[in-house]
Amino acid sequence: MKIAHLFFSIFLIISPAHAQPAVTFTDATAQSGVNFRHEDGRGYKKYFVETLGSGVALFDYDNDNDIDIYLVNGADLDAANTGAMNRLYRNDGNWQFVDVTKASRVGHRGYGVGVCAGDYDNDGWLDIYVTNFGPNVLYRNNGDGTFTDTTAAAGVDVPAWSAGCAFADVDADGTLELYVANYVTFSVETHTPCRVNGILVYCSPRAYDGVKDVFFRNNGDGTFTEATHEAGFGTFAARGLGVTFGDVDDDGDADLYVANDADANFLYINDGTGRFQEQSQLAGVALSEHGLVENGMGVAFGDYDNDTRLDLGVTNFQHQTNTLYHNDSDGFFTDRTDASRTGTVSRPYLAWGVNFFDFDQDGFQDIFVANGHIHDNVTLIDSSTTYAQRNHLFWNKGDGTFIDVAEESGSGLALIRSSRGSAVGDLDNDGDLDIVVSNVGEGVDMLRNEGGDRAGNWLTLTLSGAAIGARVLLTAGEQRQVREVRSGSSYLSQNDMRVHFGLGRRDNVALEIRWPSGTVQRFADVQANRFLKVVEGVDELMGL
């Protein structure tokens, strides 16, 4: 392995070509101590709620500069108490995680779906919002290792079946708003099973009506006001799943994308005051390249071609391609799915989680996709596919195209599960990005990046304070990269909020940071391979 990495480094120096990475992902679940197992209650009744799986959040709840893990669990709807609950694992370093669910008081026992994190009360500690099949939950971080359920007091209860969620400061007032995507009107009491060729299966989402999403405006005193229509949301009911904020038009405010299942997707453009206009059809991101409504699951923003504009990845159902939309900077996107060579590969798979991240530190963002079918008996109705599926790792060649390198990328990418949520972050603080994947009815996968820290230089930034929505522009020679601090992404999940850049051979960079308040800070001659902290208004980078 050391020889392979040495050869790769020499090749980068002597060749102008963009070399394929010598990086693998190892299944480190057993050694990590994360013994979580997802409960979906899957049984012969085929309750539709059992198909969605759940999300995972990577965030630093105790402010000790490493990333902890919150895992959302389901339940058995026909059992009084199976013991299933959401779990919080504290990162103790060296790939050792400790279950602190009981002590922290975040072990919700509802039928959990999604999760996002954000400091909604500006006390310096990240809080947790959990979506459910049933009432949602907001946990306020008390700053002492414990949390308090403040759902009712904060006014953010949503009784509908909710899925994705995300925090963002949409009006630049220094406080975080909350968007919640709602799914369908399914209920156990009115459940009627479906059949295909006489075989009992889960119903199509089209069998159920969609539900309007909900938006909460932060009052600045620890409470929220439901302001869905006032902000320009909720005009249309749809089957919402993945949701994420990102500044797609680079005008300094947070826009919003929602992946809808069997409905046109939504793109809401922010006018700068926290009012939004739905423009997905005009922008070209509502439908497939052929003008068809698809089954949107997960969603992620990322600049895959380093033109400093946020491109868009959306995962879809089997026999549909996952969609890669290129941001053309003029309010329009172009479907580059086939041109990027990710389309044909994805067509046989049913995809959920999606993440842009530079796993090999070469300066170009790659793509991870979590796959898995909803029908555990799918081979009885479709012999072309399986319930458990391999996940995808698309390596960015740097020329607008990708190669699926999952099969040669280690034991972690050889796992075959029915996966759902996925999140990326540097779990061991070694400078490269690891992956956590949730699986339906099974344990979680902890995938350790092996060799990424040696494949190229890197830089990781922690932005302190009201940082969600902040945009970082990194310049290294002729290359420019952009990242944003984001709450909520992928499928029902949350990535590490630290901003990570792969730099390849570059070891000295310049940074420009634009905060949600409008403040801009610039730093020159920043050295690579460091963890740095940035505080708004403080013109000095601090080491961590």
N, C-alpha and C positions, 0 to 999 in steps of 0.2 A: 504493500500500500504506500509506504514512504517513497519507493522508487517511482511509482505511478504519479504521485504528487510532484516529485522533482521534475519528472519528464514534462508534466503539464505546465509547470512554471517556466521551464526553459523554452517550451514551445510558444508560450505567450510572448516571450521576449524576442525570439528570432523570427516569428511568423506574423504577418498582418492578418491572417485568417482568424476567425473566431472559433476556438477549439471547443469540442464537446467536453463537458466536465467530468472529472474523476471524483465525483461526490456521491455518496450513498446515504440512505436512511436506514437506521437500525431500529428494530422493534425493541424499545427499552421499557415496555410497560411493566413487566414483572419486577424489574429492579427498582422501579420508581416508587412503588408502594401505592400506586393509584389502583385500587381494587374495585372501582366502581363497576356496576353492571346495570345496564338499562333495562327497565321493565316496561313493556308496551302492552301487556295484557292480551297479546295476540291469541285468538282462539277461533273456534268454528263459527262464531256469530258474525265475524268479519265487521266489527265496528270500524267505520271509516277513520276515526281518530287514531287508530292504531298504525296508520301508514306513515305519518309525518316524521316520527322520530323526534330528536331534540337537539339542542344546541350546546355549545361550550364557550365559556368566556375565559380569556387570558388577561389578567389584570393584576396590578400590585395593590392588594387591599390593605396591607399593613405598612406600606411606605418604607420597605427595607431594600428597595432597588433590585428585587427579583420578582419574577412573574408567577403568580399563584393561579389556581385553576378552579373554576366553578362549573359543575356539570349538572345539567338539567335532566330530571328523570320523569318517566311516565307513571303509570299505575295500571292495576287490573280493575276495570270498571265493574266487574262482577264479584269482586272480593272485598270484604270489609277493610282489611289492612294486610298488605303483603310486605310491609316494612320498607317499601321503596320510597326514597326521598331524594331531593337534590342534595349535592354534596360539595363542600368547599375543601380544597386541599392546599395547605400552606407549603410553599417552596422553602426547604431548608438547605438547598444547595447540593451540588454533586448528584443531581438526578434523584434526590430523596424528597418525597412529598408526604406530608402528614395530614390525615383526615381531622379537620378541626370543625366539622359541621355542628356537632353538639355544642361545643363551647361558643361558637360564633352565632348560633341561633338562626341559621339560614336554611335549615333542613325542611323546606316546604314539602308537603305530602300530596299536593294536588296533582292533576295530570299535566305535567310541565311540558312546554314546547320550546320557547326561545328565551334569550337573555341578552341584555346589554348593560354596560356600566358607564357611569358618569357622576361627577361631583355636583349634584343638583342644588345643594345648599351652600356651595362655596366655602366649605370648612377645611378643605385640603385633603379630604379622604373620599375615595371612590365608593359610590353607592351602587346597588344592584337592582335592576328591574327584571322581573321574570314574567313571561307571558304563559298563559295556561288555557287548557280546555276547561273553562270556568274562570272565576275571578283572578285577575292578575295580582302581583305582589310587588311592592316597593320596599326594599330594605335600606334603611339609613345606616351608614357606617358611623359607629360611635367613636372611632379612633382608638379604641382600647382592645381591639380584637373581637368585639361583639357588634351585632347589628340589631336594629329595632324595626319591626314591621310598621311603617308609617303610611301604608296605602290609603287608609281612610282619611287620616289627618292631612295628607298632601293632596288628596282629591284626584287620584289617578287610577282608581279602580275601573276596570273595563270588564263587564260581565260576559261579553261575547267571546267566542273562540278566537284568541289572538295568536299571532305567529311571530314575525319579525318585529324588532323595535330598534330605535336609535335615538340618542341624545344629540343635540346640536344647539348652538347659540345662533338662532336664525335672524335675530334683529339687533345684534351687536350691543346688547345692553349688559353683557357680562354674566348672564345666567343662561342655563341650559333648558331648552324646550325638549319635549318628548313626542315622538311620532310612533304610533302603534298600528301595525298592519293587521287587519282582521281577516279571517278566512271564510268559513261557510256556516250555514245554519243547521248543522247536524245536531241531532239529539239522540240519546240512547233510547228514550221512551218511544220515539216515532221511527226507530231504525227498521228498515226493510232490506233484507239481503239481496244481492244481485247475483246473476248467473251468466256465464258465457258457455254456450254449448252444453248447458246443463250442469256446469261445474260452478260451485259456490266460490265467488271472488269478492274482493272489495269493489264497491261501486266507483264509477268515474266521478271526478269532482263536478262534472256537469250535471250530476243528479241532484246537486244542492245549490241553493241560491248563495251568491256572494254577499258579503257584509261590508258596509262602509268603514273605512279606516277612521282612526281617532287621533287628534292632535291636541296636545296640552301646552299652553303658554305658561311660562314660569313667572310667578308673581314677585319673586325676589325675597320672599319671607318664609320659604320652606313649603309653600303651597303652589298649586297649579290651578289654572282655569281652563276648562275644555273650550277650545276655540277653533274647532275643525273648520267650520264654514267661514268664519271670519278670516281665517288665514288662506282661504282658497282651496281647501281640501274637501273631500267628502261629497263631491258632486256626483260621483259615480260609485256604485257598489261593485266590488270585484272580489276575487278570491286571492287576497294578498298573502304572500309568503315572505320572500326576502326583501329587505329594505336597507338602504344606506344613504347617507348624506355625502355630498362632494361638490366642490366648486367647479362645475363643468364648463362654465363660460369665463372663468378666471376674472371675475369682477369683484372678488373680495367677500362674497357671501355664500352661504351653504344652500345648494340646490338638493333635490331629493329624487331618488329613483326607487320604484317599487316593482318587483317581479311578481306578476299575477299568474295564477294557475288557471289555464283555460279562459283567460281574459287578456285583452290588450294590456301591455305594461304601461306604467305611468312614469313620466318625467316632469317634475314640478320645478319650474324656474323661479327663483327668489328675486323679487324686485329691489331688494336691499333693505326693506323695512319689515321683513317677516311675512309678507304676503306673496303667495305663489300662484303661478298660472300653469296649468297642465299643457305641455307642448310635445308629448311623445310622438304624435303622428307627424307633426311638422318637422321634428328633429330626426325622424327616421328610426326611432328605437322602440316603437310600440309593437311591431309585428316582425315576422321573419323576413328574410330577403325576398321571399315570394309573396309577401303580403298576407301571410296566414297567422292567425292567433295560435300561439304555442302555449306550452305548460311551463311557465316561468317558475323556477324554484329558488336558486341562489343568485346573488348579485355582488359584483365587486367593481370598484373603480381602481384603475392603475394606468400608468403611462408606459405602455410596453415598447414604444418606439422612441422614447426620449425626445419628444418634441415639446415637452412641458405642458401638454394638455391631457386631461384625464380621459382615458378610453374606458370601455365598459364591457364586462363579461357577464353573461347570463346563462345559467344552466337550465336545461329542458328535459323533457320526457324521452323515453326510448323511441327510436325511429325519427326523432327530430335532432338536429345538430345543436350543440351548445353554440351560443352566438357571441361573436367578438365584434363589437362596434368600435370603429375608429373615430375619434373626435377630430372633425375637420376644422374646428376653431371658428366657424362662421355661424354657429347655431345648429349645424347639421352633423350627423354621424353617417358613416358609410359602413355597411356590413362587410367585414373583411374575413368572415368565417372560413370560406373556402380558400381565399387568397393566403391566409395565414397557415393553412394546412392543418387546422384543428378540427374541421368539420367532419370529414369522412371518418376519422378515428372515433369521434364521439357518438356517431349516429346509432350504433348498436346498444348504447348504454343509457341507463336512466340516471341522470346526474343531479346533485344537490349542492353541497358545499363547493365554493370556488374562491381561490385566493391568488392575487398577484403578489409575488415575492421573489427576491433575487437569491436563490438558494446556493448558487455557486460563486457569488461575489464578483461577477464579471461586468457589472454595471447595467445589466438589462433584466427587467422583471420577467420571471417565468410564471407559469400557471399550474396550480394544483387543483384537481377536481375529485370530489368524493362521489362514488357511484354505488348504486344498489337498487334493486327492484322493490315495488310495493307488495307484489303477490308472492307469498312464500310457496305457492303451488303453480308458479308461472309456466313451468315446463309442460304442464298439462294443457295449457291453452296457447302456448307459443314456444315451439321447440328451438327457436333461434336465440333464446336468451336464457339467463339464469337469475335466481333471486340474489345470491351473493355474487359480487362482481369486483374485479380489480379496479383500483383507483388509477387516475391518470396524473402524470407529471410531465408537463410540456416545457421543454427547454427552449428558451428564446435564442435563436441563432443570431440575432442582432440585425437581420435584414428584413424584418417584418414577417418571418415565418418561424414555425415551431416544430420540434420533433418530440414525440412521446418517448421518454426514456425510462418509463416506470419499470419495465422488465429488467433493466440492467442497473437499477438504483437501490439494491439492497433488500434485506429481509422485511423492512417496513413497508415497502411498496409491493412486496409479494403477497401480502395479506389479502384474503378474499372474504369480504363481509358484505352485508347490506348496510352501507354507510350513509350518513346524513350530514350532520354539522361538521365543519372543519374550521380550525383557527391556526394561525402561524405566529410564532414569537420565539425569542431566544431564551429558552427555558433554563439553560445552564450558563448563561452569560459568558460564552466563549467566542462571541462575535458573529456566529451564523444563526440562521433561522431554522427552528424545529417545527414539527407539525403535530397537532392533536386532532384526532378524528373520533366522532361519536358514531356508534353503530346500534342499529335497532335490535333490542333484545339480547345484546352482548356487552362485553366490556369495551372500554375506550382503548384506542390505539395511541401510544406515546411514541412518536417517531423522531429519533435523535439524528440530527445532521452530522454525518461523519466526513470530515475533510473540507467542509465549506470554509472554515476559519483559516485554512492553509491554501485554498484555491485562489484567493485574491484578497486585497485589502478591503477594509470596511469602516463604517462609522455609524454609531448609534447615539441618538439624541433623546433625552428626556426633556420634554417641554413642561415647565412647571406652571401651575395656576390655571387660568381659564384658557386651556390649550386646545380643547376639542374644536376642530375646524381650522386650526393654524396650518399654514402651508409653508413648506421648506423647499427652497430652490437651491440645489447644490451645483456648483460649477467646478469642473476639473478639466483644465485645458479647453478643448473644444466640446467636450461632453457636458450636457446639462441634464439633471434629473430632478424630478419633483415628487414629493410625498406630502401627505396630509395626516394630521392626527384625527383619528376617526373612532366613533362609538357605534358599534353595530355594523355587521357586514356579513359576507359569505351567505350561509344558510342558517338563520336563527342564532348566529354566533357573534363573537367579539374577538378581534385580533389584539395582540400586544399593542398598546398605545404608543410605545416608543417608536421613533422614526428610524428606520434602518436603511442604509445605503451600501450596496456592493460597489467597489471602486476599481476592481481589476488591478492593474499595476500602479494606478495613481495613488500617491501618498500625501498630496497636499491639495486642499480644496478651499473654495470660498462658499460661504453660506449666506442666504437671504431668507429671513423668517418674517412672514406676514401673519400677524395675530388677528383673531376675529374682531378685535377692537379697532383695527386699522393700523396699529403701530407696526412699523417695519424696522427690523434690526439686521445689521450686516456684520459679518465676521470674515476676515481674510487670513490666509496662511494657517488653516486648521489642519493639524496632522491626523493621519489615518490611524485605524486600529485602536480607537478609544471610545469609552462611554463618557458622554458629556451631558451636562445639565444646562438648560437655558431658562432664564427667568425673564419674563417680559419687563423691559425697561432697564435691565441690568446689562451693561455693555462689557460683560466678561463671561467667558465660558468656564464652567466649573467641572472638574473631573469627578468621576464617581468610582 
